[in-house]
């Protein structure tokens, strides 16, 4: 799985450079996105809950930035360069690979309940708290779409 994650990560970095996607680009993952019974959001949240917390969720989607997704993939590959069948890290790498794969294929991913997309401003919740100045929406990050 590590080899497949590595390939998707490399393709995502090249795709991001070509299409001008910044690390701050927001990605929306359907909460029901799965492959072979493995729910991607549940797997990512379960793995990272204690250290990074759960992904923010709104309207049936969980949100992550492009940079955060890449960092999680790089960290996992650095710590677990080989994840053969039965390895405890394999489902986590499979979930990261699936999200990157969907992004690399513009939402034409073949996974259950895709596509991954970056929501428009009107689809994002508005953060009206004092920390709203650090919110991507408040900073005017231009949304980009993956898929139809």
C-alpha positions as CSV (number, residue, x, y, z in Angstrom):
1,X,0.0,0.0,0.0
2,X,2.9,2.4,0.7
3,X,4.0,2.2,-2.9
4,X,0.5,3.1,-4.1
5,X,0.2,5.9,-1.7
6,X,3.6,7.2,-2.7
7,X,2.6,7.2,-6.4
8,X,-0.7,9.0,-5.7
9,X,1.1,11.6,-3.5
10,X,3.6,12.3,-6.3
11,X,0.8,12.6,-8.9
12,X,-1.1,15.0,-6.6
13,X,1.9,17.2,-6.0
14,X,2.5,17.5,-9.8
15,X,-1.3,18.0,-10.5
16,X,-1.4,20.7,-7.8
17,X,1.5,22.5,-9.3
18,X,0.1,22.3,-12.8
19,X,-3.4,23.5,-11.7
20,X,-2.1,26.1,-9.3
21,X,-3.6,24.5,-6.2
22,X,-2.1,25.9,-3.0
23,X,-1.6,23.9,0.2
24,X,-4.4,26.0,1.7
25,X,-6.9,24.7,-0.9
26,X,-9.9,23.1,0.9
27,X,-10.9,19.6,-0.1
28,X,-14.3,18.2,0.8
29,X,-14.5,14.4,1.3
30,X,-18.0,12.8,1.4
31,X,-18.5,11.2,4.8
32,X,-19.6,8.0,3.2
33,X,-16.7,7.7,0.7
34,X,-15.4,4.1,0.9
35,X,-13.6,1.4,-0.9
36,X,-14.1,-2.3,-0.2
37,X,-15.9,-1.5,3.0
38,X,-13.3,0.9,4.3
39,X,-14.8,4.3,5.1
40,X,-12.1,6.9,4.4
41,X,-13.2,9.6,6.8
42,X,-13.8,7.2,9.7
43,X,-10.4,5.6,9.1
44,X,-8.6,9.0,9.0
45,X,-10.4,10.3,12.0
46,X,-9.8,7.1,14.0
47,X,-6.1,7.1,13.2
48,X,-5.5,10.8,13.9
49,X,-8.1,11.6,16.6
50,X,-5.7,11.6,19.6
51,X,-3.0,13.8,17.9
52,X,-4.8,15.9,15.3
53,X,-8.4,15.7,16.2
54,X,-11.3,14.8,13.8
55,X,-11.7,16.4,10.4
56,X,-14.3,19.3,10.5
57,X,-17.6,18.1,9.2
58,X,-20.5,20.0,7.6
59,X,-23.3,19.0,5.3
60,X,-22.3,15.4,4.7
61,X,-18.6,16.3,4.0
62,X,-15.4,16.4,6.0
63,X,-12.9,19.1,5.2
64,X,-9.1,19.0,5.0
65,X,-6.6,21.2,3.2
66,X,-4.5,20.0,0.4
67,X,-1.3,20.6,2.5
68,X,-2.7,18.8,5.5
69,X,-3.6,15.7,3.4
70,X,-0.1,15.7,1.8
71,X,1.6,16.1,5.2
72,X,-0.4,13.1,6.6
73,X,0.6,11.0,3.6
74,X,4.3,12.0,3.8
75,X,4.4,11.4,7.6
76,X,2.8,7.9,7.2
77,X,5.2,7.0,4.4
78,X,8.2,8.2,6.4
79,X,7.2,6.2,9.5
80,X,5.8,3.1,7.6
81,X,7.6,2.7,4.3
82,X,6.2,-0.8,3.9
83,X,2.7,-1.8,4.8
84,X,2.0,-5.4,3.7
85,X,-1.3,-7.0,4.1
86,X,-2.2,-7.3,7.8
87,X,-0.1,-4.2,8.8
88,X,-2.0,-2.0,11.2
89,X,-1.1,1.1,9.2
90,X,-2.4,-0.3,5.9
91,X,-6.0,0.9,6.2
92,X,-4.9,4.4,7.1
93,X,-2.6,4.5,4.0
94,X,-5.4,3.1,1.9
95,X,-7.8,5.9,3.0
96,X,-5.2,8.6,2.2
97,X,-4.4,7.0,-1.1
98,X,-8.1,6.8,-2.0
99,X,-8.7,10.5,-1.3
100,X,-5.5,11.5,-3.3
101,X,-6.6,9.1,-6.1
102,X,-10.0,10.8,-6.3
103,X,-8.4,14.2,-6.4
104,X,-6.0,13.1,-9.1
105,X,-8.8,11.8,-11.3
106,X,-11.0,14.9,-10.9
107,X,-13.6,13.0,-8.9
108,X,-13.8,10.1,-11.4
109,X,-12.6,7.8,-8.7
110,X,-14.7,4.6,-8.8
111,X,-15.0,4.7,-5.0
112,X,-18.4,4.5,-3.3
113,X,-20.0,7.9,-2.8
114,X,-17.3,10.1,-4.4
115,X,-16.4,12.6,-5.7
116,X,-14.0,14.6,-3.6
117,X,-14.6,18.3,-4.3
118,X,-13.6,21.7,-3.0
119,X,-16.8,23.5,-2.0
120,X,-17.8,27.0,-3.1
121,X,-17.9,29.7,-0.5
122,X,-21.7,29.5,-0.1
123,X,-21.4,25.8,0.7
124,X,-18.9,26.4,3.6
125,X,-20.0,27.2,7.1
126,X,-19.2,30.8,8.0
127,X,-17.1,31.2,11.1
128,X,-18.2,34.3,12.9
129,X,-16.1,33.7,16.0
130,X,-13.1,35.9,16.9
131,X,-10.8,33.5,15.2
132,X,-12.6,34.0,11.9
133,X,-9.7,36.0,10.5
134,X,-7.7,32.8,10.3
135,X,-10.5,30.9,8.5
136,X,-9.8,30.0,4.9
137,X,-13.1,31.6,3.8
138,X,-12.2,34.8,5.7
139,X,-8.8,34.9,4.0
140,X,-10.5,34.7,0.5
141,X,-9.0,31.3,-0.6
142,X,-10.3,30.7,-4.1
143,X,-12.2,27.4,-4.2
144,X,-11.4,24.9,-6.9
145,X,-13.7,22.0,-8.0
146,X,-12.9,18.4,-8.6
147,X,-15.5,16.3,-10.5
148,X,-18.8,17.3,-12.1
